[in-house]
Amino acid sequence: MATKALELLIEEFHKLPGIGRKNAVRLAFHVLGLPKDDVARLAETLLKAKETIKKCAVCGDYSEQPLCDICADEGRDGGTICVVEDGRDILSFEKTGTYKGKYHVLNGKLAPLSGMTADKLNIKPLLERIAKEDVREIILGLNPDFDGDVTASYLIKLLKPFGIRITKIASGIPIGGNIEFADSATISRALDSRIDV
Ligand SMILES: [Zn+2]
């Protein structure tokens, strides 16, 4: 029978994504077996990350500076903005090494049934960027699943009046697949063969 404190620890791990009850138990016992200093460092690192990592004021990606490295990089083309669901997708696009534009992080995608409505997404700052900056093209780099498509359609409607080029990453990423797990060659191809919408 787990003690109350152990049960609470298991519960906390169980709340993490992808951690089932069995793994939560394993992690809890692992932590209990660690030297106290290691546990302190882990707790400290979690808190420090939460305190120091904020959102970039322009693109909305995580950053320790007011502007993230990509937004601050004047060598990158600010005229092209690739719209992604979250920062993990940026890592995937960056791995290709071929994309030289900038990004905008939506922080999710539309899923009204689970409460993810347009007002919860980082959309207004995107419209402000387009109005303010010299943007020529918006690339919709969303995952090719149902919610991703719904989000893309919604954005296309909003962006059309700006009269700029709007494209969608095309083939390559399998339907229902995930940009995060696609290999660099596939992402490069999807970017190169993007289609106008
Ligand atoms: Zn940024």
Boltz pocket constraint, residues with backbone or C-beta under 6 A from the ligand:
constraints:
  - pocket:
      binder: B
      contacts: [[A, 56], [A, 57], [A, 58], [A, 59], [A, 60], [A, 61], [A, 67], [A, 68], [A, 69], [A, 70], [A, 71], [A, 72], [A, 103]]
      max_distance: 6.0
